[in-house]
Amino acid sequence: MSRPDATAGSRVAGARETWSSTAGFVLASVGSAVGIGNLWRFPYVVGTNGGGAFLIPYVIAIAACGLPLMILEFALGRHYRSSVVPVFAAMGRRLVGLGFLLVFIQTMILAYYLVVTGWVLAYFLAFTAGAPISFAEFTASYTPLLFFGLSGLICFAVVSFGVRGGLERLCNILMPALFLMLALLVTIALALPDAGRGVAFYLTPDFSRLAEPRVWVAALGQAFFSLGVGTGIMLTYGSYQGQGSLVKSAVIVSAADLAVALLAGLVIFPVVFSFGFDPAAGVQLAFVTLPLVFEEMGFGFLFGSVFFLLLFFAALTSAVSILELPVATLVDTRAMRRRPAAALVTTVIMLLGLPSALSYSALRIELFGMPFLDLKDLAFGTVGMMVGALVLSLTAGWALRERILPGPLMVLVRFVVPVVLAVTLVARLAERQ
């Protein structure tokens, strides 16, 4: 097969940076997969969709959809030794635009994800200082702009130092720290009075719920969004990987991602139920309910500080992986040096993120009756991500002539994954009606 524009990837392959070890590659991939959603959404989805029984459709969804997509991305990146745009070019000259589409979607996501990362950083500093803040008052001010900018600068600094010196070093430190902090919080939470009610709400299996189609749709959606596959990020990370089993690496990443999400529920629900609050998910849980709970705890400021530091670590390792995607694209397709490429992309993202950062301020930036940040989350974080994953699975499944995956995995990529993604996308849009 001719490889029309794959020369862009080939030119950089010889001098391409690599992970120092398979462990570094796996930790960085875990850092990318483990994001804010693992901590503030997954536990609630489990608790409201059959408890422990929900893990059955979830694990099936991971095996049938999440893992094949992750292995596909790893394999494409390592095979072509380049990021997403040159890889799409290698599969067909007319497919280059689809590669740029994936980069565009993730760039738009990062523009508002950094806003939320800034909120988390602000809450961590507030609890560390013993001065909790009101979410409504905080977002109504212009202070979020400061933390949005600070989060962007941190991501720029990490990506500027490269694969080993930046991405790998960060995740080698933050991922073990994240698991240690999570274990500490779980231990404390389970020792609280009435913690058992929270655990019961969270994990008591209700197998009758497995007969409900919406539970399976929730499992499919959660498997996809939790792993962050089909975005081109894992493809880019795979391009920095040399030897080693990609299947084994993908299984470890998926297991670690699930472990973080499950442990997060053992922190959140015992704490919430112990102090008589109603469980919730997302922004309401992280920035409204939990801070109120922490204020009532005897050691709440310490607990809150560790929790928001944990949340910040999860947000940061995901954010730098998203930033790496457009930066690697410029390095691979325009032969730019890494630091100028990171500076350019970060500047563009800061500008694109301003309306999201001001969505809840006195300016009240809205579109179609929704805060601008919420609209972008719907357009890119829900629809865009799933469309991008559909594009990746269909393109690799049908346009790729070289065999880089075993036959059974290619069957899943060609037939099962696209159908699952399409059904999940339609269901997610129906929920919004």
ZIUR-V449034 format. One record per residue. N is the residue number from 1. RES is the residue in one small letter. SS is DSSP state (~ for helix, > for strand, _ for the rest). Layout:
BEGIN
[[N,RES,SS] [N,RES,SS]]
END
This chain:
BEGIN
[[1,m,_] [2,s,_] [3,r,_] [4,p,_] [5,d,_] [6,a,_] [7,t,~] [8,a,~] [9,g,~] [10,s,~] [11,r,~] [12,v,~] [13,a,~] [14,g,_] [15,a,_] [16,r,_] [17,e,_] [18,t,_] [19,w,_] [20,s,_] [21,s,_] [22,t,~] [23,a,~] [24,g,~] [25,f,~] [26,v,~] [27,l,~] [28,a,~] [29,s,~] [30,v,~] [31,g,~] [32,s,~] [33,a,~] [34,v,_] [35,g,_] [36,i,~] [37,g,~] [38,n,~] [39,l,~] [40,w,~] [41,r,_] [42,f,~] [43,p,~] [44,y,~] [45,v,~] [46,v,~] [47,g,~] [48,t,_] [49,n,_] [50,g,_] [51,g,~] [52,g,~] [53,a,~] [54,f,~] [55,l,~] [56,i,~] [57,p,~] [58,y,~] [59,v,~] [60,i,~] [61,a,~] [62,i,~] [63,a,~] [64,a,~] [65,c,~] [66,g,~] [67,l,~] [68,p,~] [69,l,~] [70,m,~] [71,i,~] [72,l,~] [73,e,~] [74,f,~] [75,a,~] [76,l,~] [77,g,~] [78,r,~] [79,h,~] [80,y,~] [81,r,_] [82,s,_] [83,s,_] [84,v,~] [85,v,~] [86,p,~] [87,v,~] [88,f,~] [89,a,~] [90,a,~] [91,m,~] [92,g,_] [93,r,~] [94,r,~] [95,l,~] [96,v,~] [97,g,~] [98,l,~] [99,g,~] [100,f,~] [101,l,~] [102,l,~] [103,v,~] [104,f,~] [105,i,~] [106,q,~] [107,t,~] [108,m,~] [109,i,~] [110,l,~] [111,a,~] [112,y,~] [113,y,~] [114,l,~] [115,v,~] [116,v,~] [117,t,~] [118,g,~] [119,w,~] [120,v,~] [121,l,~] [122,a,~] [123,y,~] [124,f,~] [125,l,~] [126,a,~] [127,f,~] [128,t,~] [129,a,_] [130,g,_] [131,a,_] [132,p,_] [133,i,_] [134,s,_] [135,f,~] [136,a,~] [137,e,~] [138,f,~] [139,t,~] [140,a,~] [141,s,_] [142,y,_] [143,t,~] [144,p,~] [145,l,~] [146,l,~] [147,f,~] [148,f,~] [149,g,~] [150,l,~] [151,s,~] [152,g,~] [153,l,~] [154,i,~] [155,c,~] [156,f,~] [157,a,~] [158,v,~] [159,v,~] [160,s,~] [161,f,_] [162,g,~] [163,v,~] [164,r,~] [165,g,~] [166,g,~] [167,l,~] [168,e,~] [169,r,~] [170,l,~] [171,c,~] [172,n,~] [173,i,~] [174,l,~] [175,m,~] [176,p,~] [177,a,~] [178,l,~] [179,f,~] [180,l,~] [181,m,~] [182,l,~] [183,a,~] [184,l,~] [185,l,~] [186,v,~] [187,t,~] [188,i,~] [189,a,~] [190,l,~] [191,a,_] [192,l,_] [193,p,_] [194,d,_] [195,a,~] [196,g,~] [197,r,~] [198,g,~] [199,v,~] [200,a,~] [201,f,~] [202,y,~] [203,l,~] [204,t,_] [205,p,_] [206,d,_] [207,f,~] [208,s,~] [209,r,~] [210,l,~] [211,a,~] [212,e,_] [213,p,~] [214,r,~] [215,v,~] [216,w,~] [217,v,~] [218,a,~] [219,a,~] [220,l,~] [221,g,~] [222,q,~] [223,a,~] [224,f,~] [225,f,~] [226,s,~] [227,l,~] [228,g,_] [229,v,_] [230,g,_] [231,t,_] [232,g,_] [233,i,~] [234,m,~] [235,l,~] [236,t,~] [237,y,~] [238,g,~] [239,s,_] [240,y,_] [241,q,_] [242,g,_] [243,q,_] [244,g,_] [245,s,_] [246,l,~] [247,v,~] [248,k,~] [249,s,~] [250,a,~] [251,v,~] [252,i,~] [253,v,~] [254,s,~] [255,a,~] [256,a,~] [257,d,~] [258,l,~] [259,a,~] [260,v,~] [261,a,~] [262,l,~] [263,l,~] [264,a,~] [265,g,~] [266,l,~] [267,v,~] [268,i,~] [269,f,~] [270,p,~] [271,v,~] [272,v,~] [273,f,~] [274,s,~] [275,f,_] [276,g,_] [277,f,_] [278,d,_] [279,p,_] [280,a,_] [281,a,_] [282,g,~] [283,v,~] [284,q,~] [285,l,~] [286,a,~] [287,f,~] [288,v,~] [289,t,~] [290,l,~] [291,p,~] [292,l,~] [293,v,~] [294,f,~] [295,e,~] [296,e,~] [297,m,_] [298,g,_] [299,f,_] [300,g,~] [301,f,~] [302,l,~] [303,f,~] [304,g,~] [305,s,~] [306,v,~] [307,f,~] [308,f,~] [309,l,~] [310,l,~] [311,l,~] [312,f,~] [313,f,~] [314,a,~] [315,a,~] [316,l,~] [317,t,~] [318,s,~] [319,a,~] [320,v,~] [321,s,~] [322,i,~] [323,l,~] [324,e,~] [325,l,~] [326,p,~] [327,v,~] [328,a,~] [329,t,~] [330,l,~] [331,v,~] [332,d,~] [333,t,~] [334,r,~] [335,a,_] [336,m,_] [337,r,_] [338,r,~] [339,r,~] [340,p,~] [341,a,~] [342,a,~] [343,a,~] [344,l,~] [345,v,~] [346,t,~] [347,t,~] [348,v,~] [349,i,~] [350,m,~] [351,l,~] [352,l,~] [353,g,~] [354,l,~] [355,p,~] [356,s,~] [357,a,~] [358,l,_] [359,s,_] [360,y,_] [361,s,_] [362,a,_] [363,l,_] [364,r,_] [365,i,_] [366,e,>] [367,l,>] [368,f,_] [369,g,_] [370,m,>] [371,p,>] [372,f,~] [373,l,~] [374,d,~] [375,l,~] [376,k,~] [377,d,~] [378,l,~] [379,a,~] [380,f,~] [381,g,~] [382,t,~] [383,v,~] [384,g,~] [385,m,~] [386,m,~] [387,v,~] [388,g,~] [389,a,~] [390,l,~] [391,v,~] [392,l,~] [393,s,~] [394,l,~] [395,t,~] [396,a,~] [397,g,~] [398,w,~] [399,a,_] [400,l,_] [401,r,_] [402,e,_] [403,r,_] [404,i,_] [405,l,_] [406,p,_] [407,g,~] [408,p,~] [409,l,~] [410,m,~] [411,v,~] [412,l,~] [413,v,~] [414,r,~] [415,f,~] [416,v,~] [417,v,~] [418,p,~] [419,v,~] [420,v,~] [421,l,~] [422,a,~] [423,v,~] [424,t,~] [425,l,~] [426,v,~] [427,a,~] [428,r,~] [429,l,~] [430,a,~] [431,e,~] [432,r,~] [433,q,_]]
END
